[in-house]
């Protein structure tokens, strides 16, 4: 989940400020360490453990010579966070510098062999074997590109690698396998990065690099070579993102900005309606749907199951992508297999999609150039725009919006499609009342644990709300279908356990109210998210977040979650944690 960057700039402009700026846009991929390498007569390296701003304050990362270089932000997977383990990694002669995203599974064997040949290692990482192998093969007479080619022939695992060498100045080489890497060019300057947000300030014309290809960048050109050294001509794809989308603007954190982006994210995603209708018409009759996803996307998929089975009457199974191989997945040409992922690069979801033959395959992703789009028959874009906070917010509501459009179109429910157009307005109402939610946050700082309960359409919302709370505030939060409380979890309820109840108007309202009464009888503090005209629920609650009464239980998953995202955010702020950098986590799980 690390982030890697490279650039070759025209007119001898300094690369370090650009590399640093790009790395900052990838910090959601890892913030254990940061490092840069540039070239000017020799390879210059600055790196250390810690957040970018603290390392930059100590080392002045932008003050490095040279018009080209590479950079890295790390999420530690092999070797603990430390200066020695931070990238870039060099060979012992300091002639090759490498940054890497991925995991080399056979690095111990390679490392021991290199040590036997006299190579000296200074880090605990798998990446350092790459720089030593490239040095070895260049010593044997290979150029930088072919040294990289011969190196990757020995590697097992996943990787995106970018390298420079003092033996071949004015050149960057890079390759990938099962880890993302995209390219860009503008005004004869060249860029490469793990993800599009890193370079969107400099170009939105993006070129994909496929597995096994090597890109060679000089100060004159950028060439993509296939495995046989043939030059590949590939046109760029223009991405409709703007530089403003990857800036915080006046918001304290990316997470808060992205919560506020949700009305527009839903509007943009709803603009895909005609495209989705055309795709579903092309697919034809479907007898069964299976959705594979992880984390937040899994919860969006569960919302999809409820709405599809309710409105389209098509049996829908939702499977955690990491557990897909353990399921009896009997699928044929009448089955629609959907992979859902914000990045389109989630390793477990890609593996699940690749593991079966027969069904029609669809990807629901937020990134147009991504691995999942290459392995499916159809792709639907969520149009949420770039999301830089580790905790997903707007991509979740965009995914649920897509699920609702699929259900409405398959179920020929134009009324539901029309009702979806009001969702951005309902979300705006919640955002305007954020002060009420912010004031509530102070009340729950004492909580070590929280319960969330919901029924029917609101159960996946409870799951997602609990995930948001635990991943950024570090409060142990669990979610249950409200009817399941009496089957065990009720034993945990006492006056120290707040219970957040999601209870919109609809057919499940009274059953959820019964569960609320059971919890109240055990002296729990009751917090409800309910309709503003629901006096009965308000009377039984210590705290209420009130929602527009026109939001019924069917629309509730798209609206109520926003209030709960805000609650998690403000509790996190009160606890003095950074919601953009939850401990031990990173975005885009490619390993």
Secondary structure as UniProt FT lines:
FT   STRAND          3..8
FT   HELIX           10..12
FT   HELIX           16..24
FT   TURN            25..26
FT   HELIX           27..29
FT   STRAND          33..39
FT   STRAND          43..49
FT   HELIX           52..59
FT   TURN            61..62
FT   STRAND          68..74
FT   TURN            83..85
FT   STRAND          89..90
FT   TURN            92..93
FT   STRAND          96..104
FT   TURN            105..106
FT   HELIX           107..116
FT   TURN            117..118
FT   HELIX           128..139
FT   TURN            140..141
FT   HELIX           144..152
FT   TURN            153..154
FT   STRAND          157..165
FT   TURN            166..167
FT   STRAND          171..178
FT   STRAND          182..186
FT   TURN            187..188
FT   STRAND          189..193
FT   HELIX           196..198
FT   TURN            199..202
FT   STRAND          205..208
FT   TURN            211..212
FT   STRAND          214..218
FT   STRAND          222..225
FT   TURN            227..228
FT   STRAND          231..232
FT   STRAND          237..238
FT   HELIX           243..246
FT   TURN            249..250
FT   HELIX           254..260
FT   HELIX           262..270
FT   TURN            271..272
FT   HELIX           273..283
FT   STRAND          288..293
FT   HELIX           295..311
FT   STRAND          315..320
FT   HELIX           321..326
FT   TURN            333..334
FT   STRAND          335..341
FT   HELIX           347..354
FT   STRAND          360..365
FT   HELIX           371..374
FT   STRAND          378..381
FT   HELIX           394..410
FT   TURN            411..412
FT   HELIX           414..420
FT   TURN            421..422
FT   HELIX           423..432
FT   HELIX           434..441
FT   HELIX           442..444
FT   TURN            445..446
FT   STRAND          449..454
FT   HELIX           457..473
FT   STRAND          476..481
FT   HELIX           482..487
FT   HELIX           489..492
FT   TURN            495..496
FT   STRAND          498..503
FT   TURN            507..508
FT   HELIX           509..520
FT   TURN            521..523
FT   STRAND          526..531
FT   TURN            532..533
FT   HELIX           535..539
FT   STRAND          543..547
FT   TURN            549..550
FT   TURN            553..555
FT   HELIX           556..574
FT   TURN            575..576
FT   TURN            579..580
FT   TURN            583..584
//
